[in-house]
Amino acid sequence: MMVTSVPDIYFLPEWGKFFETKEQDGKVHYFEVKHEWGHVFYQFIVRPIPVQMEGPTYYDAITPYGFSGPIILSVEPEKKQQLVEHFDKEFQKYCDEHRIVTEYVRFNPWLKNRQDFEQLYEFRDNGHTLYIDLTGEDFFMEQFASVTRRQVRKAWKNNVEIEIDYTGESVCEFHRLYMLTVQKNQIAPYYLFSEESLRSSFEKFKGKQFLISAKHEGRYISSSLMIHHGDYLHYHLAANDPEFYSLAGNSLVIYEACRWAVEHGKKQLHLGGAGSDENLYRFKRNFTKTEPLQLLMGKRILNQQAYDQLVEAKRQSEGIQYPGYFPLYRG
């Protein structure tokens, strides 16, 4: 699978392949429609549905960790609607052949690919994500709030130094800080990364990721794994030592990430969301004057009969613990 024209790292085939292990028994699938009207690319992970039922095994589809979904790579403008309808018809056939019952899509909020396919899905509001616009003259003065500028200057005053690692030599230090962050914030297992996984990611995404670390008197106090492709740089994973919060190393890391992005022609630095953590939201919000982007997850049932049977089988065997969950047979 060689697709090089995708606009963001989350759409790269190697991204889907690397993250298929995040889903139990998951296997990445690639589905493309190439037509005179245009080109649609879609990668997703197919998982066996863990419900005991007579007959063949059924599966469901979910997009890989991150934000992607189906994306139109090229289109004749007046034929977009026909292209989407053709994609939907062909994808339904594919799902019927592979016994795929449901689909859950983490759409990309900055590329807004959701808008091209919104007639196909129901949507779940999953909050917001934040980004810094780097296309102006001076992001430090134009985007950063005064409180954030003070934090960056505080880090300079405290002689915090910056190290950029393109090869993963400092993964051990990053992972040490990362686990401190995990313990402090009680991060769910799905979002955890082992040191081995982080090391292998530097081989898989060579030239597309690096670590920016803040050091004080030779000690690593804050670090971030940054990923990039096309116009976008992403604050992918953050790691901090709570003992050194007062030195403002994390603020300096994000400042240096912005500086790197501008020097390398990137247009946006994506900071991600904050969930229900109001302190984290305020921290990120103070780096940007842009409006937050809405996170919408697409969901749909592709085989209603099988879906109903699976839900009933789950209800009879284990019961439904989370009635609002989609798909319900996993609830």
N, C-alpha and C positions, 0 to 999 in steps of 0.2 A: 504494500500500500504506500504509494508515493504521492502525497498531497503537500505541496510546498507553498501554495498561494493563500493559505488561510491567514486571517488577520490577527489572530491572537494565539498564544501558546496553548490554551485549553482545547483548541481544535486540532492540534497536531496529532497524527496517528500514534506517535511514540508516547504522547501524554496518556492517551487512553490505554495503551498497552501497559505502561508502567503502573497505572493506578487500578488495573482490573483486580488486583489482589486485595483492594480495599473492600470488595464485595465478596461475600462467602461463595466459593466455587464459581466466581464470576469469570466470564470470557468476553473480551472486547469484540464487538462486531462493527464492521464498516459498511455503510449503505450509501450508495451514490446513485443519483439520477443525472445522466448526461443526455441532453436533448437539444434539438435545434433552438428551443426556447431558452435554454440556460442549463446551469449546473448546480445541483444541490449535493452537499456533503453532510453526512451525519454519522457520528460514532457514538456508540452506547455500549453498556455492559449488560450482558444477558446472564441472569441468575436462575438456577432451578428453584421452583417454589417449594418451600419446606412444609408441604401439607400432604399427609398420607391420603391417597385416594386411588381407587382401582383405575386401571388403564394407563395410558402413556404419561410421562412426566411433562408438566407444563412449566413455562418460564415467564419471567417478567424482565423488562428493560429499564435501566436507569442510566443517566449520563454520568461520566466519570467525575471524580472529585474536582471541584472548580465550577466554572460557568461556561456552558457550551450550547448543546442542542443542535438541531438541524440549521444549516446556514446556506444561503444562496451565495455562491461564489461568482456567478455571472448570470445575467438575464437580459433578454430583450425587454425593455421597460414596459411595453404594451402587452407583454405576454406573461407577466409575473403571476397573475391569478391562475392562468392555465397551467403554469409550471408547478405551482403549489398543489393544485388539484391532481395533477399527474403524479407528483411525488407521493401524495397521500394514498392514491390508488395503488401505486407500486409498493409502497411500504406496507400497506394492509396485506397485500399478497405475501410479502416476505414474512410478516408476522404470523400469518395463517400457516405457512409452510414450516415455520420454526416453533410453532405452538407458543407464541409469545402472547400473553393474556392482557398485560397492562404495560403502561409506559409512564415514567416519571422523569421530567426534564428540568434541569437547573439551567434556565435560559441565561444568556449573557446580557447583563443590564446596560452596559455601555455601547455594545454593538446593536442592541435592540432587535436582534433577530426574531424575538418573540412576535413582533408586529407583523412579520410576514406570514406567520403560521397560527395566529391567534384564533382563527376560526375553527381550528382542529382540537383545541384543548379547553379544559376548565383550568382556572388558575388559583393558586394558593399564595397569599401574601406572606412573604418570609422576611419582612422588615426592609432595611435599607443598607446600602454600601456607599462608602465615601471615596472620593478621588481628588487629586490635586491637579489643576490645570497648569501645565508647564509651557504654554504657548505665549505667555506674556513676556514683558521685558525683564522683570525681576520678581521671581516667585516668592522670595524671602519677604519683600515688602508688600507685594500685591496679594498674596495668598495667606501667609502666616498671620495669625492674630498676634497682638502685642505680647500677650502672655507667653506664647510659643517662641517668639523672637528672644524674649528674655531668657527662656530656658536654654536655647541654643548658645546664647552669649555666656550663660552660666557654665555650660560645659566647657567652652573655650577657656574661661577664667580658671576653671578647676583643672586645666591641663589634661583634659580628656583627649586621647588620640584616636585616630581612625585607621583601621586596617581593612583592606579589601582583599578577599581570597577567592580566586577564580577556579582553584583546583580542588578545594575541599580539605586542605591540609589542617584547617582549624575546626573540622566537624566535631571532634571530641569536645572542644570547649563550647561550641554552639550547643551541642546536645546536653551538656551539663547545665547550661543556663536554661535550656528549653524545658528540662525536667523540673527545674525550680518553678518555672512559670506554670507548668502543668499541675504541679502539686498545689500551688497557690490558688489557681483558678478552677481546679477540679474539672479539667477538660475531659470530655467524653472519649472513650477508647477509639472511636472512628477517626478522630482528629489527631491521634498519636502517631509519631514516626520514630522508628528505631534508629540507632546510630548507623547500623548496617544499611538500612534503607536510604538514609541521607547520603551515605558514601556512594552508594550505587547510583543515586540520582545525578551525581556529578559526572558520571560516565555517560548516562543516558541523555542528559541535557547539556552536554558540553557546549560552551559558548552561549548558553541561554540562561545561566544562573550563576550567582556568586553570593558570598557572604560579606556583609558589611558589619564590622565589629567595632565597638567602642572599648578602649582599654584605659585603665588608670593605674599608673605606676607598674605597668607590665601585666596587670591582671585584667582579664576579660570581664566586663561588667554588663554589657548589652550587645546583642547581635541580632541580625535579621537575615533570613534567606530570601534573596531577591530573585525573581524570575522575569524573563522578558522575551518579547517577540513583536515584530512590527512596531507600532507606535506606542506600545504599552509596557510599563514596568510595574511589577506587582510586589507588594510588601507581603510575601507569601507566608512566612512563619517568623514570629517574633519571640525573642528569648531575653530575659532580664534577671539580674540578681537583685532581689528586693533590698538587700543590705546597702546597695549603692544607688538607690533611686534618687537620692538628693543631689547626685552629680549630673543628672539630666542626660545621661548617655544615650537613652532611647531617642530623645529629641534630636540629638546631634546625628544619630544614625539616619533618621528620616531626612534631615537636611542634606546630608551627604548623598543619600540616595537620589534626592531631587537634583542635586548638582551633577551627579553622574548621568542621570537621565537626560538633562538638557545638553550636556556635552556629547551624548550619543544620539541625539535627534529624536528622543522620545517626546510624545505630546502629553501623556498623562501618567501619573503615579497612582496606582490603586491601593488604597489602604485597607479595604475590606470593611466588614460590618463590626458590630459590637454586641449583638444579641441583646440581652436585657441588662448588660453592664453599663450603667449610666456614666461612670467615671471613665471607662474606656472610650465611650462615644464622645464625651467632651474632649478627651485628649486628642482623638483623631479629628474631631470637628474643628479644632483650633489650628489645624494645618491648612485649611482650605476655605475659600469663600464660595465654592461651587455648591449647588443644591445636591443633596443626597439622591442617589439613584434607587429606585424601587426594585426589590428582589421579588420576582414572581416565578413560581414553580409551576410548570405545566403538567397536567395529569390527564390520562384518558384510559378508558377500558376498550380493548381491541377485540375481545371475545367475551361478550356478555354472558353467554351460556356457561362457559367454563369458569368465568369469574364467580357467578352465583353458586356453582357447585363447589368451588374451592372455599368460598366463604362459609357455606353450610358445613362442609367437612371440618373446617377449623372450629366452627362453633360447637359441633358435636364432640370433637376430640379434646380440645384444650380450652375452648371458650374464647371469646373476643375480649381482650384486656383493655384495648384502646379503641372505642367505637368510632372516633373521629379520624382514625389513621387511614392513610391510603398507601398501598392497597389494603383493604380491610382484612384480607386473609393473613396479613403480616401484623395485624393489630393485636 
